[in-house]
Amino acid sequence: MSSIDVEDDWEYRRLVELVEECMPQALKIFIALGYKSKNDEIREAAIEFKNKHKFADQ
C-alpha cells in the first residue's frame, strides 16, 4: 500500500474530495493544509474548495 502525496495536486484534490464526502467536519483541516503548500496548484485547489464551501479565511 502506498501513501498519499499531498504535494501532488492531483492526489491532494482526490484526498479533499474524499474528505468532503466521508468526513466533511475535517474539511477545514485539509483546506488549511493546502494553503500551506509550496505548490501553487495545491494552494489554488484549497482556495477553490474554501470558496465552494464558503468557509471564512483560513
N, C-alpha and C positions, 0 to 999 in steps of 0.2 A: 504494500500500500504506500502511495506517495503522499507527500504533504501538499498543501495549497500554498502557492507562491503569491502572497498578497502584494508583491511588487510587479506582478504581471497584470496588465489592465484587464485582459480577458478573464483571468481567474478571479480577480477582485470583483468584477461585475457579476460573475456567476455566483460567487460567495454571497454578495449582498442580496442578490435575487433570492437565494435560498433562505437567508436570514429573514428577508421580507415576508416570505411565505410561511416559514416554520416558527420563527421566534421574533415577531415584529417588535416586541418590547426591547430587544437588544439592537435594533437597527441603528439607533443614535451612536452606539459604541463603534460600530463598523464604519459608519459615515465619518466619525471623528478620526478613525484610523486612516481613512482615505485622505482626509485633509492634511495629515502629517506626512504623507508620502512625498518622496522626491520626484516621483513620476508625474508629469503634467497630465497625462491621460487618466490616471487614477484620481487625481485631485478634481479633474473635470467630472468624472463619474460620481464622485462624492457630492459635488455641487448639484448634479442632476438628481440624485436620489434625495438630497435635502429639499430641493425645490418641489419634487414630486410629492413629498410628504409634508411640505410646508413647516419644516422644523425651524425654530429660531436659530440665529447664528451660533455656530459651534464655539 
